Amino acid sequence: MSASKKSSPPASDTQSFAQRISSLETIVRSMESGELPLEAALTAYAEGMQLLQACQSSLQQAEQTVQILNQQQQLTPFDPE
């Protein structure tokens, strides 16, 4: 089996982090319901994996940014008062 590449970017590339998480939650709920036919479940799983990878990438980028800011001492401790 060969997968063909589409010219438009995956939805996970145009969504915000919060939108990706929401989409992932929806996919998980639909798969946990057990009502999806096999082919739909496989498609949902593949989409979920793409969303998961996009979320992990966003988190890694955010972590790197925080580390750089911390090294440059541009972050200050949070004081809730």
N, C-alpha and C positions, 0 to 999 in steps of 0.2 A: 504494500500500500504506500502511495506517495501523497504527501500533503501539498496542496497547491497554495502558493502565497497570494494574498489579495493585495491590491494596490493601496487600499485605504488602511490607515492604522487601526489596530485593535481598539475596542472601546476603552480598555484599561489605560491606553495612552492619553485619552482625552478627558478622563475623569479625575476628580480630586481624590485625595486619599480617603476622605469620608465617604464619597460616593462608591469607591471601590469596596470599602468595608461593608457598606450597606448592600451592595450587589452580592458580595460573598455570603453575607448572612441570608439573603433571599435564596441563593443557590443551595446552601446547606439545609435550610428549612424544607425546600422542595424535594431534595434528595432524601432527607430523613423521613419524609411523609411516606415513602415507599410507593407512591402512586405514579412515578415516572416510568414510562416504558424504557427498556434497556438502551435503545439508541439515544433517547433524550437524556437519560442519566449519564451516558458517556460524553455527550456534548456538553452537558452542564458541568461535569467533572473537568473537562478540558478547559472550559471557560474559567472555572474556579481556580484552576492551577495558574492560568495566565494572570488573573487578578491577584492571587497570592504572591506571585513573583514580582508584580508591579508594586504591591504594598511593601514587600521586603526591600525592594530597591529604594523606595521613597524613605523608608526608615533608616537604611544605611546612609543615604545622602544627608538626612537630617542629623544623624549621629556624627558624621564627619564634620558637618558645619559647626555643631556644638563643640567638638574637640578643637577645631581651629580657633573658634572664638575664645574658648577656655585657655588655649595656649597663648593667645594674644592678650589675655587678661581683659577681655572686653565684656565678660560676664560678671555680674555681681550677685552675691548671695541674696536669696529671696527673704525679705523681712515682712511678714504678714501684718505687722502693726504699723 
